[in-house]
Amino acid sequence: MVSLNLIVVVLFLLACIAPYLNTETWWILGFLALMIPYLVVALILFVIFWGIVKPLIALLPLLCLLLGFQQLKVIFAWTPGPSLTERKRENQLRVVDWNLQSFNGLSKNRETKKHVRTEVAASILKLSPDIICLQEFNHADKSGEEADNLSLFKKQYPYYFFSRDYRRSKGAYQSGCIIFSRYPILDTGRVVYPVAESLIFADVLKGEDTIRIFTTHLQSFKFKKEDYSDLDKIRSQEDENLAASRNIVRKMKLAFQRRGRQAVLVRNALDQSPYPALICGDFNDVPGSFTYSHIRDGWQDAFLRKGFAVGRTFISLAPTLRIDYILASPAFEVKTFDMVDEGLSDHIMLVSDLQLKK
């Protein structure tokens, strides 16, 4: 038990270093960051166990938890704010962030899938947000009304900026991140990553205030059906689990490295904003990671300000994956935060009311 306790202590302390070392080089720390919630639970159980068996040894896991307090602060939220009301105050800005999973929904029924796009739009519009940031949004100019997803929002949100990171057949298919705004957009910009998606921003004019809105979708693990099958093999200890493990580790390593590079580009863009700003998006990484820590860098995490518990935002794989965020610069005050699970995506929708400090 002592040896097992020491192993957990070493792993946890190494994981506590993860926010400070770029995973482009130190990619192994990306794996440890994913383990932090489980290591914390293990340490708490050791504190209880040793407290009963040998109280003096209980100081080891307890001291370890105290040393990793900064990690605990970003994993668990303890300050639930007021409930999200149907109407926000006039001087506040309501923001919705959601990875739409390309409007695929969770049902495998073809007829049900046909209605996902309109149900997604209805779920967002009923909240009457001022700003809508969406990832894995797709649209087609030449495939008829059923593929014209811009029309779902344009009537109420005439101002928008679409990254169009992926394009096929001259407009027959476009996908990427998009920002819809109820207020006029003065300027837009796009920072292209070395691979795949990009970071986009829109300067929104609300009254006399200009606010810069960022959104992005960072590198995912790109797991496919066969990868989930490999995970099942690993769990069940099948004969092929070594090959399956190598395949999974290879994909995760590549994603950690790419997100390390992307996080630096995002932080540079945030630092150059001339206006109060906020960023919404799917970072594909947990709060204990370099990705989150480097991008946040003193900004406010709306979930930590007005949320409670662990705050899972991705419903597959594990119950501890908070990988979607609304982060606001110090110029804002976070008034409310909520997560809305509509069962229409493998991600949960985030909603927050923010107010500029005067």
C-alpha positions as CSV (number, residue, x, y, z in Angstrom):
1,M,0.0,0.0,0.0
2,V,2.9,2.3,0.7
3,S,4.4,1.6,-2.7
4,L,1.1,2.2,-4.4
5,N,0.6,5.4,-2.5
6,L,4.1,6.6,-3.6
7,I,3.3,5.8,-7.2
8,V,0.1,7.9,-7.1
9,V,2.0,10.7,-5.4
10,V,4.7,10.8,-8.1
11,L,2.2,10.7,-10.9
12,F,0.1,13.5,-9.3
13,L,3.1,15.7,-8.8
14,L,4.3,15.2,-12.3
15,A,0.7,16.0,-13.5
16,C,0.9,19.2,-11.6
17,I,3.8,20.3,-13.8
18,A,1.7,19.8,-17.0
19,P,0.3,23.4,-17.2
20,Y,3.8,24.8,-17.4
21,L,5.4,22.7,-20.1
22,N,4.3,22.8,-23.7
23,T,3.0,19.5,-24.9
24,E,4.5,20.1,-28.3
25,T,7.7,18.8,-26.6
26,W,6.5,17.4,-23.3
27,W,3.6,15.4,-24.9
28,I,3.7,12.7,-22.2
29,L,2.4,15.2,-19.7
30,G,-0.8,15.4,-21.7
31,F,-1.7,11.9,-20.6
32,L,-1.0,12.7,-17.0
33,A,-3.3,15.8,-17.1
34,L,-6.2,13.5,-18.2
35,M,-5.5,11.4,-15.1
36,I,-5.7,14.2,-12.5
37,P,-9.3,13.8,-11.3
38,Y,-8.7,10.1,-10.7
39,L,-5.4,10.7,-9.0
40,V,-7.1,13.2,-6.7
41,V,-9.7,10.7,-5.7
42,A,-7.0,8.1,-5.1
43,L,-5.1,10.5,-2.8
44,I,-8.2,11.3,-0.9
45,L,-8.9,7.6,-0.4
46,F,-5.3,7.2,0.8
47,V,-5.8,10.0,3.3
48,I,-8.8,8.2,4.7
49,F,-7.1,4.8,4.7
50,W,-3.9,5.9,6.4
51,G,-5.9,8.1,8.8
52,I,-7.5,4.9,10.1
53,V,-4.5,2.5,9.8
54,K,-1.4,4.7,10.4
55,P,-2.3,8.4,10.8
56,L,1.3,9.6,10.4
57,I,1.6,8.2,6.8
58,A,-1.7,10.1,6.0
59,L,0.4,13.2,5.9
60,L,2.0,12.1,2.7
61,P,-1.1,12.1,0.4
62,L,-2.4,15.1,2.3
63,L,0.7,17.1,1.7
64,C,0.6,16.1,-1.9
65,L,-2.9,17.4,-2.3
66,L,-1.9,20.7,-0.7
67,L,1.1,21.0,-3.1
68,G,-1.3,20.5,-6.0
69,F,-3.9,23.0,-4.8
70,Q,-3.6,25.0,-8.1
71,Q,-4.7,22.0,-10.0
72,L,-7.6,21.3,-7.7
73,K,-8.8,24.9,-8.2
74,V,-9.3,24.5,-11.9
75,I,-10.9,21.1,-11.8
76,F,-13.7,21.6,-9.3
77,A,-16.0,24.7,-9.1
78,W,-17.6,25.6,-5.8
79,T,-19.4,28.9,-6.5
80,P,-22.8,28.2,-8.1
81,G,-24.3,31.5,-9.3
82,P,-27.9,32.5,-9.9
83,S,-30.0,30.3,-12.2
84,L,-30.0,31.4,-15.9
85,T,-33.2,33.4,-16.4
86,E,-35.2,33.6,-19.6
87,R,-34.4,37.2,-20.0
88,K,-31.0,38.8,-19.2
89,R,-30.4,42.4,-18.1
90,E,-30.0,45.0,-20.9
91,N,-26.4,45.8,-19.9
92,Q,-25.3,42.2,-20.0
93,L,-24.0,40.1,-22.8
94,R,-25.4,36.5,-23.2
95,V,-23.1,34.1,-24.9
96,V,-23.7,30.6,-26.1
97,D,-20.9,28.2,-27.0
98,W,-21.6,24.7,-28.5
99,N,-19.8,22.1,-30.6
100,L,-22.6,20.8,-32.8
101,Q,-20.9,17.6,-33.9
102,S,-21.8,18.6,-37.5
103,F,-25.5,18.4,-36.8
104,N,-25.3,14.6,-36.6
105,G,-27.1,14.2,-33.3
106,L,-26.9,11.2,-31.1
107,S,-29.6,9.1,-32.6
108,K,-28.8,6.5,-35.3
109,N,-32.4,6.7,-36.7
110,R,-32.3,8.4,-40.1
111,E,-35.7,10.1,-39.7
112,T,-34.6,11.5,-36.3
113,K,-31.4,12.8,-37.8
114,K,-33.3,14.9,-40.3
115,H,-34.7,17.1,-37.5
116,V,-31.4,17.6,-35.6
117,R,-30.5,20.8,-37.4
118,T,-33.8,22.5,-36.6
119,E,-33.9,21.2,-33.0
120,V,-30.3,22.5,-32.5
121,A,-31.4,26.0,-33.7
122,A,-34.5,26.0,-31.6
123,S,-32.5,25.0,-28.5
124,I,-30.1,28.0,-29.0
125,L,-32.7,30.6,-30.1
126,K,-35.0,30.0,-27.1
127,L,-32.2,31.3,-24.9
128,S,-32.1,34.6,-26.8
129,P,-28.3,35.0,-26.8
130,D,-26.5,38.0,-28.1
131,I,-23.5,36.0,-29.3
132,I,-23.5,32.4,-30.6
133,C,-20.2,30.6,-31.0
134,L,-20.4,27.2,-32.7
135,Q,-17.8,24.6,-33.7
136,E,-18.2,21.8,-36.2
137,F,-20.8,24.0,-38.0
138,N,-21.5,23.0,-41.6
139,H,-23.4,24.6,-44.4
140,A,-23.9,24.1,-48.1
141,D,-24.7,26.7,-50.8
142,K,-25.8,24.3,-53.5
143,S,-27.6,21.4,-51.7
144,G,-31.0,22.8,-51.1
145,E,-32.9,24.2,-48.1
146,E,-32.1,21.2,-45.9
147,A,-28.3,21.9,-46.0
148,D,-28.6,25.7,-45.7
149,N,-27.8,25.9,-42.0
150,L,-26.9,29.6,-42.1
151,S,-30.6,30.3,-42.7
152,L,-31.4,28.8,-39.3
153,F,-29.9,31.8,-37.6
154,K,-29.5,34.7,-40.1
155,K,-33.0,36.1,-39.6
156,Q,-32.4,36.9,-35.9
157,Y,-28.6,37.2,-36.2
158,P,-27.8,39.0,-39.4
159,Y,-24.1,39.5,-38.5
160,Y,-21.8,36.5,-38.7
161,F,-18.3,35.3,-39.6
162,F,-17.7,31.7,-40.8
163,S,-14.2,30.2,-40.8
164,R,-15.0,27.7,-43.7
165,D,-11.9,25.7,-42.7
166,Y,-13.1,22.8,-44.8
167,R,-14.5,23.3,-48.3
168,R,-15.6,20.7,-50.9
169,S,-17.1,20.8,-54.4
170,K,-17.2,24.6,-54.8
171,G,-19.5,25.4,-51.9
172,A,-21.4,22.1,-51.8
173,Y,-19.9,21.6,-48.3
174,Q,-18.3,24.0,-45.9
175,S,-17.5,23.5,-42.2
176,G,-15.6,25.1,-39.4
177,C,-16.3,27.6,-36.6
178,I,-18.8,30.4,-36.8
179,I,-19.7,33.5,-34.7
180,F,-23.3,34.9,-35.0
181,S,-24.0,38.3,-33.4
182,R,-27.2,40.2,-32.7
183,Y,-25.0,43.4,-32.8
184,P,-23.1,44.9,-35.8
185,I,-19.7,43.4,-36.5
186,L,-17.0,46.0,-37.2
187,D,-14.2,43.8,-38.2
188,T,-13.2,40.1,-38.4
189,G,-10.0,38.0,-38.6
190,R,-8.8,34.5,-38.9
191,V,-5.6,32.9,-37.6
192,V,-4.9,29.7,-39.5
193,Y,-3.3,26.8,-37.7
194,P,-0.5,24.7,-39.3
195,V,-3.1,21.9,-39.6
196,A,-6.8,21.8,-39.9
197,E,-9.0,24.3,-38.1
198,S,-8.4,28.0,-37.3
199,L,-9.0,30.7,-34.7
200,I,-11.5,33.4,-35.7
201,F,-12.6,36.7,-34.1
202,A,-15.3,39.3,-34.6
203,D,-15.3,42.8,-33.2
204,V,-18.9,43.4,-32.0
205,L,-20.4,46.9,-31.4
206,K,-22.7,46.8,-28.3
207,G,-23.9,50.3,-27.7
208,E,-20.7,52.4,-27.3
209,D,-18.6,49.4,-26.5
210,T,-16.5,47.3,-28.9
211,I,-15.9,43.7,-27.8
212,R,-13.7,41.2,-29.5
213,I,-15.2,37.6,-29.6
214,F,-12.9,34.7,-30.3
215,T,-13.9,31.1,-31.0
216,T,-11.9,28.1,-32.1
217,H,-11.8,24.3,-32.3
218,L,-8.4,22.9,-31.3
219,Q,-6.9,19.6,-32.5
220,S,-9.0,16.6,-31.4
221,F,-7.8,13.0,-31.0
222,K,-9.7,12.2,-34.3
223,F,-11.0,8.9,-32.9
224,K,-12.9,6.9,-35.4
225,K,-15.1,3.8,-35.0
226,E,-12.1,1.5,-35.1
227,D,-10.4,3.5,-32.4
228,Y,-13.4,3.1,-30.0
229,S,-13.2,-0.6,-30.9
230,D,-9.5,-0.5,-29.9
231,L,-10.4,1.1,-26.5
232,D,-12.9,-1.7,-25.9
233,K,-10.1,-4.2,-26.6
234,I,-7.8,-2.5,-24.1
235,R,-10.5,-2.6,-21.5
236,S,-11.4,-6.2,-22.1
237,Q,-7.7,-7.3,-22.2
238,E,-8.1,-8.9,-25.6
239,D,-5.0,-10.4,-27.3
240,E,-4.8,-7.5,-29.7
241,N,-4.7,-4.9,-26.9
242,L,-1.0,-4.1,-27.4
243,A,-1.5,-3.1,-31.1
244,A,-4.7,-1.2,-30.1
245,S,-2.8,0.7,-27.4
246,R,-0.1,1.7,-29.8
247,N,-2.6,3.1,-32.2
248,I,-4.4,5.1,-29.5
249,V,-1.2,6.5,-28.0
250,R,0.1,7.5,-31.4
251,K,-3.1,9.5,-32.2
252,M,-3.2,11.1,-28.7
253,K,0.5,12.1,-28.9
254,L,0.0,13.8,-32.2
255,A,-3.0,15.7,-30.8
256,F,-1.1,16.8,-27.7
257,Q,1.7,18.2,-29.9
258,R,-0.5,20.1,-32.2
259,R,-2.6,21.6,-29.4
260,G,0.7,22.8,-27.8
261,R,1.5,24.8,-31.0
262,Q,-2.1,26.0,-31.3
263,A,-2.3,27.2,-27.7
264,V,0.6,29.5,-28.3
265,L,-1.0,31.0,-31.4
266,V,-4.3,31.5,-29.5
267,R,-2.6,33.2,-26.6
268,N,-0.7,35.5,-28.8
269,A,-3.9,36.6,-30.6
270,L,-5.7,37.2,-27.3
271,D,-2.8,39.4,-26.0
272,Q,-3.0,41.5,-29.2
273,S,-6.7,42.3,-28.8
274,P,-7.2,46.1,-28.4
275,Y,-10.7,45.6,-26.9
276,P,-12.2,43.7,-24.0
277,A,-12.4,40.1,-25.2
278,L,-13.6,36.7,-24.6
279,I,-12.9,33.3,-26.1
280,C,-15.4,30.4,-26.5
281,G,-14.6,27.1,-27.9
282,D,-13.7,23.4,-27.9
283,F,-10.1,23.2,-26.7
284,N,-10.2,19.4,-26.7
285,D,-8.1,19.5,-23.5
286,V,-8.8,19.4,-19.7
287,P,-8.3,22.1,-17.2
288,G,-5.1,20.5,-15.9
289,S,-3.4,20.8,-19.3
290,F,-0.9,23.2,-20.8
291,T,-3.5,24.1,-23.5
292,Y,-6.0,25.4,-21.0
293,S,-3.5,27.0,-18.7
294,H,-1.6,28.8,-21.5
295,I,-4.7,30.1,-23.2
296,R,-6.4,31.2,-19.9
297,D,-3.4,32.9,-18.4
298,G,-5.2,35.0,-15.9
299,W,-8.5,35.3,-17.7
300,Q,-11.8,34.3,-16.0
301,D,-13.2,30.8,-16.5
302,A,-17.0,31.3,-16.5
303,F,-17.6,27.8,-15.1
304,L,-15.2,28.4,-12.2
305,R,-16.8,31.7,-11.5
306,K,-20.4,30.6,-11.4
307,G,-20.4,26.8,-11.8
308,F,-20.4,23.8,-9.5
309,A,-18.8,20.3,-9.5
310,V,-16.5,18.9,-12.2
311,G,-18.5,20.3,-15.2
312,R,-18.2,17.6,-17.9
313,T,-18.8,19.1,-21.3
314,F,-18.0,16.0,-23.5
315,I,-20.3,13.1,-22.9
316,S,-18.3,10.3,-24.4
317,L,-15.3,8.3,-23.1
318,A,-15.1,9.6,-19.5
319,P,-17.2,11.5,-16.9
320,T,-14.4,14.1,-16.2
321,L,-13.9,15.7,-19.7
322,R,-14.4,19.4,-19.4
323,I,-13.0,20.4,-22.7
324,D,-15.3,23.3,-23.8
325,Y,-14.9,26.8,-22.3
326,I,-16.0,30.4,-22.1
327,L,-13.1,32.5,-20.9
328,A,-13.4,36.2,-20.4
329,S,-10.7,38.9,-20.0
330,P,-10.6,40.8,-16.6
331,A,-12.7,43.6,-18.1
332,F,-15.8,41.4,-17.7
333,E,-17.8,40.3,-14.7
334,V,-19.3,36.8,-15.0
335,K,-22.9,37.0,-13.9
336,T,-24.3,33.5,-14.6
337,F,-23.2,30.3,-16.2
338,D,-25.0,27.1,-17.1
339,M,-24.6,23.9,-19.1
340,V,-27.6,22.8,-21.2
341,D,-27.7,19.2,-22.3
342,E,-30.2,18.9,-25.1
343,G,-29.1,15.4,-26.2
344,L,-28.3,16.7,-29.7
345,S,-24.6,16.5,-29.7
346,D,-21.7,14.7,-28.0
347,H,-20.9,18.1,-26.4
348,I,-23.0,20.1,-23.9
349,M,-24.0,23.6,-24.7
350,L,-22.5,26.4,-22.5
351,V,-24.4,29.6,-21.7
352,S,-23.1,32.6,-19.8
353,D,-24.2,36.2,-19.0
354,L,-21.3,38.7,-18.8
355,Q,-21.1,42.4,-18.0
356,L,-18.4,44.9,-18.9
357,K,-17.0,46.6,-15.8
358,K,-17.3,50.3,-15.9
